[in-house]
Amino acid sequence: MASLMILKSLKKQRSFSSLSPITSSISRFVSTLILGEHEGGQLKQSSLCAVAAAGAISADNSISLLLAGSGPSLQQAASHAASIHPSISQVLVADSDKLSHPLAEPWAELVRLVQQKGRYSHIIAASSSFGKNTLPRAAALLDVSPITDVIEISGPQLFVRPIYAGNALSTVRYTGVDPCLLTIRSTSFPVPHISSDSKSDAAPVSQVDLSTFSEDILDKSRYLKLTSQDTERPDLGSARIVVTGGRGLKSAENFKLMEKLAEKLGAAVGATRAAVDAGFVPNELQVGQTGKIVAPELYMAFGVSGAIQHLAGMRDSKVIVAVNKDADSPIFQVADYGLVADLFDVIPELLEKLPEKK
């Protein structure tokens, strides 16, 4: 099993001057496989962030993007991926009904199969539900140790990840054999704006040979159904504005206030684990260490106490606004603007004064 060596773990420490530099001979052989996610014929933003992270590994990195599924949607997503980012050197497509649903077990086997042929030095996935499910299983098949929740890349073998619910940062040097497997926080690797004419030629699209794909792996899991809320609001993971409610909202009925506020602001709705556990909202809206990691331009928290697990999921937001009637709530320690008041007085006043969203 590959090993990981923790070099340094200091609160908000970002200096690497005492670490030995990565030699240039390593960077010449860097090649990366991105586990791509797609929906509706489009590559997901989180996968583009993974491409941006791969670019931070080495300037000479050869980046391949792996997509799987079946039908026209997959081919459309492949065409989209081939032309959307200039750093992508090729797109690999695994077209099979066996991979029509993003189950972790068949995907892990697919990664093992592609790695056997490509011999990549790095494999990267976003820290989404898909990435957190798939990458550890792929690491087990490849007999290596993955590095999770990477927020900064300083070289081909040097990474920074949060520990202790984000209260400290750990600098990790990978000392194992290839490939080095990473999940990255997409909020830490924003994708720069790419003009439509920035890439004249699309990356080549190749089909993955699935003739040796193991059928036994398909017996380990079975797709049942997908349940999700139908909403026109932005996706929680990529929204510019997020309004989050906590236990202070007291009931699912009161959470409708958050939905009305989100509609006026064009925002996504989030919730704390306490609100989810109480049954106010479904768990897909949970923000925090065990939920979604967000970093919007504006984060508004109502009735949120600020437990350390919740702060780990939103503390990188650009502007944080907190409303809580308890002046000693930990949320005020990270908030840019705080209001000690009853949220049931504040939200109706906000709804009254905010203009209707056009």
C-alpha positions as CSV (number, residue, x, y, z in Angstrom):
1,M,0.0,0.0,0.0
2,A,1.3,3.4,-0.9
3,S,2.3,5.7,1.9
4,L,1.6,9.3,2.8
5,M,4.0,11.5,4.8
6,I,2.6,14.5,6.7
7,L,5.2,17.2,6.7
8,K,3.5,20.0,8.4
9,S,0.1,20.8,10.0
10,L,-0.3,24.4,11.3
11,K,-3.5,26.5,11.4
12,K,-3.8,28.5,8.2
13,Q,-0.1,27.7,7.4
14,R,0.7,28.2,3.7
15,S,4.4,28.5,3.7
16,F,6.5,25.7,2.1
17,S,9.9,27.3,2.2
18,S,11.3,24.6,4.5
19,L,10.3,21.8,2.2
20,S,12.7,20.3,-0.4
21,P,11.7,21.3,-3.9
22,I,10.3,18.9,-6.4
23,T,12.8,18.1,-9.1
24,S,12.1,19.1,-12.7
25,S,12.8,15.5,-13.8
26,I,9.5,14.4,-12.1
27,S,7.4,17.1,-13.8
28,R,8.4,16.0,-17.3
29,F,6.6,12.8,-16.9
30,V,3.3,14.1,-15.5
31,S,0.1,12.9,-17.0
32,T,-3.3,13.2,-15.4
33,L,-6.6,11.4,-15.8
34,I,-9.7,13.5,-14.8
35,L,-12.9,11.6,-13.9
36,G,-15.5,13.7,-15.6
37,E,-19.1,14.2,-14.6
38,H,-21.7,15.3,-17.1
39,E,-25.4,16.1,-17.2
40,G,-27.7,17.1,-20.0
41,G,-24.9,16.8,-22.6
42,Q,-22.7,19.3,-20.7
43,L,-19.5,18.8,-18.6
44,K,-20.2,19.8,-15.0
45,Q,-18.5,22.8,-13.5
46,S,-16.8,20.7,-10.8
47,S,-15.0,18.6,-13.5
48,L,-13.7,21.9,-15.1
49,C,-12.4,22.8,-11.7
50,A,-10.6,19.4,-11.6
51,V,-9.0,20.3,-14.9
52,A,-7.8,23.6,-13.4
53,A,-6.4,21.7,-10.5
54,A,-4.5,19.3,-12.9
55,G,-3.0,22.4,-14.5
56,A,-1.5,23.4,-11.2
57,I,0.4,20.1,-10.9
58,S,2.8,20.9,-13.8
59,A,2.9,23.2,-16.7
60,D,3.8,20.3,-19.0
61,N,0.9,18.1,-17.7
62,S,-0.9,16.0,-20.3
63,I,-4.5,16.0,-19.3
64,S,-7.0,13.3,-20.3
65,L,-10.7,13.5,-19.4
66,L,-12.7,10.3,-18.9
67,L,-16.4,10.3,-19.5
68,A,-18.8,7.3,-19.2
69,G,-22.4,6.5,-19.9
70,S,-24.5,5.7,-23.0
71,G,-26.6,7.4,-25.6
72,P,-26.6,10.8,-27.4
73,S,-26.1,12.7,-24.1
74,L,-22.7,11.1,-23.6
75,Q,-21.5,11.9,-27.1
76,Q,-22.8,15.5,-26.7
77,A,-20.9,15.8,-23.5
78,A,-17.7,14.5,-25.1
79,S,-17.9,17.1,-27.9
80,H,-18.5,19.8,-25.3
81,A,-15.6,18.6,-23.1
82,A,-13.2,18.4,-26.2
83,S,-13.7,22.1,-27.0
84,I,-14.4,23.8,-23.7
85,H,-10.9,24.0,-22.1
86,P,-7.5,24.4,-23.9
87,S,-5.7,22.2,-21.3
88,I,-7.6,19.0,-22.2
89,S,-5.4,17.0,-24.5
90,Q,-7.8,14.2,-25.1
91,V,-11.3,12.9,-24.1
92,L,-11.8,9.2,-23.4
93,V,-15.3,7.9,-23.8
94,A,-16.6,4.7,-22.3
95,D,-19.9,4.1,-24.0
96,S,-21.8,1.2,-22.5
97,D,-25.1,0.5,-20.9
98,K,-23.1,-1.0,-18.0
99,L,-22.0,2.6,-17.2
100,S,-25.3,4.4,-17.9
101,H,-25.6,5.3,-14.2
102,P,-22.6,6.7,-12.2
103,L,-22.3,3.8,-9.7
104,A,-19.0,3.7,-7.9
105,E,-18.2,0.0,-8.4
106,P,-18.3,-0.2,-12.2
107,W,-16.6,3.3,-12.4
108,A,-13.7,2.1,-10.1
109,E,-13.2,-0.9,-12.4
110,L,-13.3,1.4,-15.4
111,V,-10.6,3.6,-13.8
112,R,-8.4,0.5,-13.2
113,L,-8.9,-0.6,-16.8
114,V,-8.0,2.9,-18.2
115,Q,-5.0,3.2,-15.9
116,Q,-3.6,-0.1,-17.0
117,K,-3.3,1.3,-20.5
118,G,-2.6,5.0,-19.9
119,R,-0.2,4.6,-17.0
120,Y,-1.1,8.1,-15.7
121,S,0.9,9.7,-12.9
122,H,-2.2,11.3,-11.4
123,I,-5.9,10.6,-11.3
124,I,-8.2,13.5,-10.1
125,A,-11.9,13.7,-9.3
126,A,-13.9,16.5,-7.7
127,S,-14.9,16.1,-4.0
128,S,-18.5,15.6,-5.1
129,S,-20.7,12.6,-4.0
130,F,-19.5,10.9,-7.2
131,G,-15.8,11.5,-6.6
132,K,-16.0,10.6,-2.9
133,N,-17.7,7.3,-3.8
134,T,-15.5,6.4,-6.8
135,L,-12.0,7.4,-6.0
136,P,-11.4,5.4,-2.8
137,R,-12.7,2.2,-4.5
138,A,-10.4,2.9,-7.5
139,A,-7.5,3.4,-5.1
140,A,-8.2,0.1,-3.5
141,L,-8.1,-1.7,-6.9
142,L,-4.9,0.1,-7.8
143,D,-3.4,-0.6,-4.3
144,V,-2.5,3.1,-3.5
145,S,-3.6,5.6,-0.9
146,P,-5.7,8.5,-2.1
147,I,-5.4,12.1,-0.8
148,T,-8.8,13.7,-0.3
149,D,-10.2,17.2,-0.2
150,V,-7.1,18.9,-1.7
151,I,-7.3,22.7,-1.7
152,E,-3.9,23.6,-2.9
153,I,-1.3,22.0,-5.2
154,S,2.3,23.0,-4.9
155,G,3.9,20.4,-7.1
156,P,3.5,16.9,-8.6
157,Q,3.8,15.3,-5.1
158,L,3.0,18.1,-2.7
159,F,-0.6,19.0,-1.6
160,V,-2.5,20.9,1.0
161,R,-5.7,19.6,2.6
162,P,-7.8,20.8,5.6
163,I,-7.9,18.7,8.8
164,Y,-9.8,19.1,12.1
165,A,-12.9,20.4,10.2
166,G,-10.9,23.1,8.4
167,N,-9.2,24.5,11.5
168,A,-5.8,23.4,10.4
169,L,-4.1,22.8,7.1
170,S,-1.9,19.7,6.5
171,T,0.9,19.8,3.9
172,V,1.2,16.3,2.5
173,R,4.0,14.8,0.3
174,Y,2.9,11.7,-1.7
175,T,5.7,9.1,-1.5
176,G,3.9,6.1,-3.0
177,V,3.9,4.6,-6.5
178,D,2.0,5.9,-9.5
179,P,-0.8,6.8,-9.8
180,C,-1.3,9.5,-7.2
181,L,-5.1,9.7,-6.6
182,L,-6.7,13.1,-5.5
183,T,-10.1,14.5,-4.8
184,I,-10.1,18.3,-5.0
185,R,-12.5,20.9,-3.6
186,S,-13.8,22.6,-6.6
187,T,-14.3,25.8,-4.7
188,S,-10.5,26.1,-4.3
189,F,-9.8,25.8,-8.0
190,P,-11.9,28.3,-9.9
191,V,-11.9,28.0,-13.7
192,P,-10.7,31.2,-15.4
193,H,-12.9,32.7,-18.1
194,I,-12.1,31.1,-21.5
195,S,-13.1,33.0,-24.6
196,S,-14.8,31.0,-27.4
197,D,-11.9,31.5,-29.7
198,S,-9.1,30.6,-27.2
199,K,-8.8,27.1,-28.7
200,S,-8.8,26.6,-32.5
201,D,-8.8,22.8,-32.5
202,A,-10.9,20.5,-30.3
203,A,-9.1,17.7,-28.4
204,P,-9.4,14.3,-30.0
205,V,-12.1,12.0,-28.7
206,S,-11.3,8.3,-28.3
207,Q,-13.4,5.3,-27.4
208,V,-12.3,3.2,-24.4
209,D,-11.9,-0.5,-25.2
210,L,-14.2,-2.3,-22.8
211,S,-13.7,-5.8,-24.1
212,T,-11.9,-6.7,-20.9
213,F,-14.3,-4.9,-18.6
214,S,-15.1,-7.2,-15.7
215,E,-18.8,-8.3,-15.6
216,D,-18.5,-9.5,-12.0
217,I,-18.3,-5.9,-10.7
218,L,-21.8,-5.3,-11.9
219,D,-23.2,-7.7,-9.3
220,K,-21.9,-5.5,-6.4
221,S,-24.4,-2.6,-6.8
222,R,-27.6,-1.9,-8.5
223,Y,-29.2,1.4,-9.6
224,L,-32.7,1.9,-8.2
225,K,-33.8,5.5,-8.8
226,L,-32.8,9.1,-8.6
227,T,-34.9,11.5,-6.4
228,S,-34.3,15.2,-6.4
229,Q,-36.3,18.4,-6.1
230,D,-37.5,20.1,-9.2
231,T,-36.5,23.8,-8.8
232,E,-35.4,26.7,-11.0
233,R,-33.0,27.9,-8.3
234,P,-29.2,27.7,-8.9
235,D,-27.3,24.6,-8.0
236,L,-26.1,24.8,-4.4
237,G,-22.5,23.9,-5.1
238,S,-22.0,26.6,-7.7
239,A,-24.5,29.4,-6.8
240,R,-23.2,33.0,-6.5
241,I,-25.6,33.6,-3.5
242,V,-26.6,31.0,-0.9
243,V,-29.1,31.6,1.9
244,T,-29.0,29.0,4.6
245,G,-31.3,28.2,7.5
246,G,-30.6,26.4,10.7
247,R,-32.4,24.9,13.7
248,G,-33.6,28.4,14.5
249,L,-36.2,28.2,11.8
250,K,-38.0,25.6,14.0
251,S,-40.1,23.9,11.3
252,A,-40.3,22.9,7.6
253,E,-43.2,25.4,7.2
254,N,-41.0,28.2,8.4
255,F,-38.3,27.2,5.9
256,K,-40.5,28.5,3.1
257,L,-39.3,31.9,4.3
258,M,-35.8,30.9,3.1
259,E,-37.3,29.8,-0.3
260,K,-39.1,33.1,-0.8
261,L,-35.9,35.0,0.1
262,A,-33.9,32.8,-2.3
263,E,-36.3,33.6,-5.1
264,K,-35.9,37.3,-4.7
265,L,-32.1,37.1,-4.6
266,G,-31.7,34.5,-7.3
267,A,-30.0,32.4,-4.7
268,A,-29.6,28.7,-3.7
269,V,-31.1,27.4,-0.5
270,G,-28.8,25.6,2.0
271,A,-29.4,24.1,5.5
272,T,-27.4,23.0,8.5
273,R,-27.2,19.3,9.5
274,A,-29.5,20.1,12.5
275,A,-32.2,21.4,10.1
276,V,-31.8,18.3,7.9
277,D,-31.9,15.9,10.8
278,A,-35.0,17.6,12.1
279,G,-36.7,16.9,8.7
280,F,-37.1,20.6,7.7
281,V,-35.4,20.0,4.3
282,P,-33.9,17.1,2.3
283,N,-30.3,16.2,3.0
284,E,-29.2,17.4,-0.5
285,L,-29.4,20.9,0.8
286,Q,-27.0,20.3,3.7
287,V,-23.9,22.5,3.8
288,G,-21.0,21.4,5.9
289,Q,-18.2,18.9,6.4
290,T,-20.6,16.0,5.7
291,G,-22.7,17.9,3.2
292,K,-21.8,20.3,0.3
293,I,-18.8,22.6,0.4
294,V,-19.7,26.1,-0.9
295,A,-17.9,29.3,-1.5
296,P,-20.4,31.8,-3.0
297,E,-19.9,35.5,-3.3
298,L,-22.5,36.0,-0.7
299,Y,-23.5,33.6,2.1
300,M,-26.4,34.5,4.3
301,A,-27.0,32.4,7.4
302,F,-30.3,32.6,9.4
303,G,-30.7,30.9,12.7
304,V,-27.3,29.1,12.2
305,S,-25.3,28.7,15.4
306,G,-22.0,28.0,13.6
307,A,-21.0,24.5,14.6
308,I,-17.5,23.6,13.5
309,Q,-18.8,21.0,11.0
310,H,-20.9,23.7,9.3
311,L,-18.2,26.3,9.2
312,A,-16.0,23.8,7.4
313,G,-18.4,23.8,4.5
314,M,-18.8,27.6,4.0
315,R,-16.0,29.5,5.6
316,D,-14.4,30.3,2.2
317,S,-17.4,32.3,1.1
318,K,-16.4,35.8,-0.1
319,V,-18.9,37.7,2.2
320,I,-20.7,36.1,5.1
321,V,-23.8,37.6,6.7
322,A,-25.2,36.1,9.9
323,V,-28.5,36.7,11.7
324,N,-28.9,35.1,15.1
325,K,-30.6,36.2,18.3
326,D,-27.7,34.7,20.3
327,A,-24.9,37.2,20.4
328,D,-22.4,34.5,21.5
329,S,-23.1,32.2,18.5
330,P,-19.8,31.0,16.9
331,I,-21.1,32.0,13.4
332,F,-20.3,35.7,14.3
333,Q,-16.6,34.8,14.6
334,V,-16.4,34.2,10.8
335,A,-19.1,36.6,9.6
336,D,-18.3,39.8,7.8
337,Y,-21.6,41.3,8.9
338,G,-23.6,40.1,11.9
339,L,-27.0,41.1,13.1
340,V,-28.2,40.0,16.6
341,A,-31.9,39.8,16.0
342,D,-34.8,37.4,15.6
343,L,-34.8,36.0,12.1
344,F,-38.6,36.0,12.1
345,D,-38.5,39.8,12.2
346,V,-35.5,40.2,9.8
347,I,-36.6,38.0,6.9
348,P,-40.1,39.5,6.5
349,E,-38.5,42.9,6.4
350,L,-36.0,41.8,3.8
351,L,-38.8,40.3,1.7
352,E,-40.7,43.6,1.9
353,K,-37.7,45.8,0.9
354,L,-36.1,43.6,-1.8
355,P,-37.3,44.2,-5.3
356,E,-38.9,41.4,-7.2
357,K,-36.4,39.4,-9.3
358,K,-36.9,40.1,-13.0
